[in-house]
Amino acid sequence: MFIVSKRNYRVRRADGSSYFIKRDYIGEIPEDVAASSLVQRAIRGGMICVPEGTRDQQLEEADREAGEREAENDIRPDAAEAEDLEAEDPKPPAGKRGPGKKER
């Protein structure tokens, strides 16, 4: 099944192993994972979207729709506050943080 995931998910498989779906993942997942109750609930809740095709335009539309449904269905009390903080204070760029070794 081809999906667009808006959150991280760890799905327990029938053999006891785990399958991890990363946030903002776009791609195929195994059928046994797709049939799991966790993934099916996430699809119904809009946190995982199943696009009709794999074209860029279809993926962009599915991602936009999933984002809207995620915002509508996110009932966490701190969800709106966290989004506001992310908008105000973007993450610093990755890489070196300082001049390196400190002189004594």
Buried (B, 14 or more C-beta within 10 A) or exposed (E): BBBBBBBEBEBEEEEEEEBEBEEEBBEEBEEEBBEBEBBEEBBEBBBBBEBEEEEEEBBEBBBEBBBEBBEEEBEEEEEEEEEEEEEEEEEEEEEEEEEEEEEE
